[in-house]
């Protein structure tokens, strides 16, 4: 397969991730133009961090669905599995948002300043069905990718961005609600709209390739037990990955200038999230295209070209006025908070490139059903992050630079581990990062 063929298969998924990462900046830009913006932005950052941590077990349903759905029977089984997760995670959100557990986690464990914590609860309550909506649309997006309908995935994310942007702007203009309420309502409306679109988009497949009359796939049928044990390491990986966010939040709350640092962190996170959008779509590309013969080398080339491109992109952002324009003009940050963010963004120069390598290696391992290795890699990542952050807290080091060093070093060490595991599991007989697949 030619590089341009891989490129055009990848573009819709990249567009989907890019549009998704644009949602946070859109909402925060509105919040920054409303009263009490520093506290509201800090609260919004914690609300979205908690919400994505709760949803973490079902984020990788996209990969599970892409890898395992082959016929109607497997579709129905993964759908049942998804619904079980949706119910469970909605219950977890209700427990945290509406009971005293909230104070234990937010005020006790995370040590969030009380002027910020009081606004986190109503925001999280609005996000009650966030995890359910995310799980449903990730499951259906995996079905679309499996059957080469990646453009519909991108259109779904466009619908989400349109709805969330319209809601936050509309509420800001029509009401005097606090910024966190506007933002949470917009996030919730966006994911619900995307879930509804995915439900509509998958209907042609349910009438054809996945209809009751469709032919069953070759091989043994998928069982709930096999599905559970395939997905469990991926769920653990997502949970461990997203636990890094409250870990960073907790450290920022304990170091100097906690409210300003908590307000600056979402902007930093947005920049790194948008620049990693290209990398986030790689695992599903590797999984979907690796089913074809002789695809290792083309996917290897594509992944490492992307890695180099992301270094160049971050260099343009960091070493030109682009970062300052985004922070002070687009996001309209206050001088003190904006300067904190701008001073730290250059520490993330190689972070998106590291994410591209991680995604490529994870795709290889998921395709070979070696999901436990991915889980262990993320555990190593979280462990390194925790150690560096604890050192920073003990020694009262600057919060944002400590977080940047922790996340970069953790990603690098995870990549080393995944590369070594890929070489063992896939019997790759070339030097590290110059591998040709010799499959068993």
N, C-alpha and C positions, 0 to 999 in steps of 0.2 A: 504494500500500500504506500502511495506517495505521501509526502509530508502535507501537501495541500489537501489531500483527502482527509487526513486526520484533523487538519486545521478546521475544515468546514464541518466535521462531525462535532468538534469541540466548541466552536464558536457559540452555538445556542446555549450550551451549559455555562460557558463563561459569561455570556450576556445575562443569564439568569442570576448568577452569583453577583455580578457587578451591580445589577439593579437592586438586588437584595441588600448589598452593602451600602447602597445609596440611601436606603430608608432611614437609617440612624442619623446620618448627617442632615437629612431634610428635617427630621423631627427636632433634632438638637438646635438647628439654625432658627427654628421658630421659638423654641423655649428660651434661647438666648436673647430674644427680642421682647420677652415678657417680664413682668416684675419679679424681683427676687431670683434672678436668673442663676446665680452661682449655686444657691441651695437647691433649686429645682433641677438643675443639670446634674448635680451630685446625686440627688434622689433618683433621677431617671437612670443614671448609670448603674445604680445598685439594683433597681427594679429589673432592668433588662438582664443584668448579670445573674440575678437569682432565677429569673424565668428561663434563661437558656441553660442554667445548671440543672434545674428540675427536668427540663425536656431532654437532657443529654442522652438518656437510654434509648431514645427513639430517633435521634438525629441520623444514625447510621442505618435506619430502615431503608434509606435510599440505596445503599450498597447491598444490603440483604435482599431487597426486592429485585434489584438489577441482576444479582447473581443467581437467585434461586427460583424465580418465577419463570416457568417454561410452558405451562399449560393451565387449563382452568382449575384443575384440582390444587395445584400449587398456589395459584392466585387466591383461591378461597381460603386456603390454610393461612397464608401470610396475612390476608385481610382479617381473619379471626384473631391472629396473634397481635396485629396492630390495634384492634379494638380493645383487647385486654390491657395493653400498655396505656391506651388513651384513658381508660377508666382509672387505672392505678395512679397515673401522674396527675390527673385532675384532683383526685382525693388528696394527694400530697400538697398540691397548691392550696386547696381549701384549708388543710390543717395548718399550714404556715401563715396564710393571709388572715384567717378569721379566728385564731385561737392564741393563747399566751405563748405558744411556740415561737411566734414572731419575735417577741421581746428577747427570748432566749438566744435566738440566732442573730438578730440584727443588733441589738443593744449589748448582749452578752458576748457572744462569740466574735462577731465582727467589730464590735466596739465603735459603731457608727455614731458620730455626734448626734445628740438628741434633736437639734434643729433640722437635721437632715432625716433622721429616722422617722419622725412624725409624718413625713410626706411619703415615705416608702410604702407604708401599709396600704393607703387607698390606691396607689398605683398598682401594687401587686394584686389587690382584690379585683381590679378591673381586668387583670391578665389571667383570671381564673381558668379560662378555656384555651389559653395559649398552647400548652403542650398537646392537647387533643387535636387542635387544628394543625399544628406542625407535624404530628405523627401521621395524620391522615394524608396530608399532601405529600410528605416524603415517600410514603408507601406508593402512592399513585404515580409520583414522578419517576420512581424506579421502574414501574411498569412501562411508562412511556419510553424511558431510555432503553430498556430491554428490547423494545420493538422499534427502535430507531426513529422515534418521534421526539427528538430533542428540542425541536423548535417550539413545540407546545409547552415545554418546561419554561422556556424563556418568556413566552407570552403570558404564562401564569404569573411570573414574577413581575412583569410589567403591570398586570392588573393589580397586584398587591401594592406596588409603589404608587400607582395612580390613586388608589383608594386611601391608603395611609396618608399620603401627601395632602389629598383633598380634605380629609377629616381634620388633620392638625391645623391646617390653614383656616378652614372653615370655623373650627371651634375658637381659634385665637381671635378671629374677626368678630364672631357673633356672640361670644360669651366673655365673662371676666373670670373664668375658671383658672385655677393655678396651672402653671406649665406642666407639671407632672401628670395632671388629670388629662389634659389635652394630648400629651405624648402617649400615655398608656392606652387611651381610647383609640388613637391612630394606629398604634402597633397591633392592637387586638382586631380592629376592623380590617387591617391589611391582610393578616394571616387567614382570617375567616374567608375573605374574598378569594384568596389564592386557593384555599382548600375547596371552595365551591367550584372554581374554574377547573381545577384538576379533576373533580368528579365528573364534570361535563366533558372534558377533553378525552377521558379514557373510554367513553361510551362506545365509539366505533370499534375499539379492540374487544370489548365485551360482546359485541354482535358478530365478530369475525374470529380472530385468532384465539380469543378466550371464551367463546360461546359454548353452551352446553353440548353442541354438536361437534366441537373441535376435537382433533385427534390428540390423544394423550402422548406426552413426551416419552422417549425411550428411557429405559432404566427403571430402577426402583422408585416408587412414588415417594415424595417428600413427606416426612412425618413431623408431628409437632415437636417431638423430642429432638430430632435432628435440627430442625429450625431453631429451637431454643438454644442449643449448644453452639450452633453456628453464629447466632446473633449475640449471645451473651458476652463474649470477649469484645465485640464491637461496641456494645452498650457500655461495658466497663471502660473502654478506651475513650468514648465520648465523655463519660462522667469524669474520668480523671483529667481529661483535657480541659473541661469547663470548670473544674474545681480550681484551676489556676486563677480564674477571674476573681472569685471571692477571696482567694488567698492574697492576691495583689491588693484588692480593696481593703482587706483587713490590715495589711501592712501599711498602706497609705493613711488609714485612719489612726494609726499609732505613732506616726512620725510627724515631723514638723509641718506646719501649714496643712492640717488634715482636710479642711473643707475645700481649700483651693486646689490641693492635689487631687482630691476626689472629683472635682469639677473638671480638671485638666485631663484626667485619665480617659474619660470617654472620647475626647477629641483625638488623643493619641491612638486609642484603640481603633477609632474609625479610619484613620489614615492607614494603619497597618492592615485593617480588615479589607479596605478597598484595594490595596496593592496586592493582597493575597488572593483576590477573587479568581485570578487566572489559575492559581494552584489548586484551589478548593475543588475544581471540577475535574481534576486529573484522575482520581481513583476510579470514578465511574467510566471514564474513557478507557483506562487500562483494562478494567474488568470486561467491558463490552467488546472491545476490539481484540483482546487476547484470545477470544474464542476462535479467531481466524488464524490460519497457519503463518508461521514466519513473521510474527508481528513484534517480537521483542526488540529487534534493532531499530525499526522505525519509531516505536514508542519511546525507546531510550533516547534517540536523537531529538525527537520532539520535546521531551521533558527537559533535556539539558539546554536546548535552545531557549526554552521558556525561563529556565533558571538564570541564564545570562541576561535575558531581556528584563527580568525583574530587578536585577542589580542596577542596570542602567536606568530603569524607571525611578527607583528610589533615589539614585544619585541626582536625577533631575529635580526631584521634589526637595531633597535636602539641601542641595548646593545652589539652588536658584531661589528667586522670590516666591516660588509656588507654595511652599509651606506657610510662609507668613500671610500670603493672600488668602489661603484657605482658613487659617486660624482667625485672623483679624477682620477679614472682609466677609467671607462666606458665612463663617460661624459667629462673627461679631463678638469675639471673646473680650472680656475686660483685660486691660493691660497686664495685670499681675498674673492672672490665670493663663492668658495667652503666652506670656513669656516663659512660664513653666513648661507649657506644652512644646513650644518651639525649641527650647533648649534641649529637650529630651528626644525629639524626633530623629535626629541624626544617629542616635544610638541604635536605631532599628534599621540601619542601612541594608544589612544582609538578611533580615528576618523573613521577608517574602521569598527570597531565593531558597532559604532553608525549608520553608513550607512547601515549595515545589518539589524538592527532593523527597521530603517526607511523604507527600501525596503519591508520588510515583512508586516509592517502595511499598507503601501500604496497598496500592492497587495490585502490585505483583503478588503480595502475600495473600490478599483476600481472594484473588483469582485462583490461587492454589489452596484455598481454604485453611490457610495457616493463620487464623485470626488470633490465636493465643499470643503469637509473637507481637502482633500489633498492640495488644493489651499490655504486654510486658514493657514494650517500648514507651508507651504513654505513662506507665507507672514510674519508669526511670525518669522521664521528663518531669513529672510532678514532684518526684523526690528531690531532684536537683533544684527545681524552682523553690521548693519549701526550704531547703537548706540555706540557699543564698538569701532568701527573704528573712529567715530567722536571724542569720548573721547581721543583716542590715538593721533589723529591729533592735537587736541586742546592742549594736554599736552606734545606734542612732544615725545611720547613714542617710543621705538624701533619698526620699521615697521613690520618685520617678526613675532616676538613674539606676537605683537598686533593682527595681522591677524590670527595667530594660535588660540589664546584665543577666538577671535570672532567666528571663524568657529566651534570650538568645543562646545562652550556654546550654540550657536544658534542651532546646531544639537540636543543637549540634550533636550533643551526646546521644539523643534519641536516634538521630540519623545514622550515626556510627553503628549503634546496636542493630537497627533494622537492616542496614546493608550487610552486616555480618550474618544475620539470620537469613536474609534472602539468598546469600551465597550458599548457605548450608541446605536450606529447604529446597531451593530450585536447582541445585547442582550447577552453579554458575562458575565456569572455569576460566575466568579472566580476572585481572586486577580490579580492585574496588572502583566502581563507577565506569568501568570499561568492560562490561560483562556481556557475553553471548550466552543465550539460554541453551542448555543441553538438558532437555527434560527427561526425567526418568520414564 
